Amino acid sequence: MGNILNLHGSTSKTGYDDSHEVLQGEACKRQRLSSSFCEDNPRLIPALPDEISFQILARVPRICYLNLKFVSRAWKEALVTSELYCLRKELGTTEEWLYILTKVNDTKLLWHALDPLSGRWQRLPPMPNVAFEDESKGLAALKMLRRVGSSIRIADVIISWLRRRDALDRMPFCGCSVGIVDGCIYALGGFFKASAMKSVWRYDPVKNSWSEANPMLVGRAYCKTGILNGKLYAVGGVTRGPGGLSPLQSAEVYDPHTGLWSELPSMPFAKAQVLPTAFLADLLKPIATGITSYKGRLFVPQSLYCWPFFVDVGGEFYDPDLNSWYEMPIGMGEGWPARQAGTKLSVTVNGDLYALDPANSLDSAKIRLYDYEDDAWKVVAGDIPIHNFTDSESPYLLASLLGKLHVITKDANHNISVLQAELQNDSSSSQSQSLLPSSDNSTSEHTELSEESEREVWRVLATRSGRSTELVSCQSLKV
């Protein structure tokens, strides 16, 4: 799965292995001799039944699999079979890796995977090139960005996030969204030639390759993705309309077992419908600014904006059992910590919902935990070592990995750093399962940190060079 390893076991100082390393000299000769010998033998390991050989391979760390593929053609085929990975699940030898999507020099997107146990980074195969079906439409859409009208504010927001006006035209998958379902990574939509795409690409870590999945029903960029009941949801985002780029209220769901997308009820944006004047309704555009899967539902914080101003309006949640949207609890929506440009990141770890609050400066960032019983966000960690990269599109990312909260950011030397938190809280036992907010909807600051939680330590799990890259998205996947 992109495990391009140094055959002598050495790595760079950052733990990153060159994805284009080749065998040379005597090592090559030994490898070819070994391969020739093994291919003449009908068994994976001479003198052992293949059932036993699979038992052995299933216990080998996944970081070693690329080396093992060089043993013989039979080994290479065995290491990409579903039988082997089903056996890993049965034996409990599956490994959870962190996958990070980065943008390099505003021209291309690259994926990197981190094995947290060895601290080694691997580069994934690049997403395939996109040939847009009608370049003339894309060029026309690019010109629309400069048209006068309310929609130009939407275009300005996106261009501001990208920081360069020609980025939509130069970089495929710009603004794509990422989700993980059924053991694969999915890259949804994004811009190409200034038009929002419907395309969906799937990365299979077993085969270490990308393949095209069925497209979405609607072209989307910057949509929000969530997983519920083994299905992938795409919510909101922006698309190209008659007058330029416009936000979407629609949503759809993908079933990996059928490979089909199905339409869902659109987000009502109820609070956006009660603006006092038609002028404000035209001026302020509703947009989904985040998403999280929490307690069996999809929670989507929302904002109204007129660039460069964002106004939080709480949010709504989708109940899959009732196939309907409902207003989010007041304290949850109004207190949801925000990142720059109105984007709200969050992550669920062991059933608890966390968000990072950058306050007025990233240097004073805190981790907040949502308490469902009190319908309030409470500080559970402070003094997060995040540096103030205000010019960055994504100063930080949040991830759940190995049952712990992780913050991915850049350190003072512009290296990508993965920070692991040791958080002490007993919220899992105290939080209510009810979706109704408590009678106390106060958003006042609660007791910050106890002496015990003050002692929590952020540990640097891994780093790698990232001077010319920006963070885009991250996911964790167990295989």
Secondary structure, 3 states (H helix, E strand, C coil): CCCCCCCCCCCCCCCECCCCCCCCHHHHHHHHHHHHHHHCCCCCCCCCCHHHHHHHHCCCCHHHHHHHHCCCHHHHHHCCCHHHHHHHHHHCCCCEEEEEEEEECCCEEEEEEEECCCCEEEECCCCCCCCCCCHHHHHHHHHHCCCCCCHHHHHHHHHHHHCCCCHHHHCCCECCEEEEECCEEEEECCEECCEECCCEEEEECCCCEEEEECCCCCCCECCEEEEECCEEEEECCEEEECCEEEECCCEEEEECCCCEEEEECCCCCHHHHHCCCHHHHHHCEEEECCCEEECCEEEEEEEEEECCEEEEEEEEEEECCCCEEEECCHHHHHCCCCCHHHCCCCEEECCEEEEEECCCCHHHCEEEEEECCCCEEEEEECCCCCCCCCCCCCCEEEEEECCEEEEEEECCCCCEEEEEECCCCCHHHHCCCCCCCCCCCCCCCCCCCCHHHHCCCEEEEEEECCCCEEEEEEEEEEC
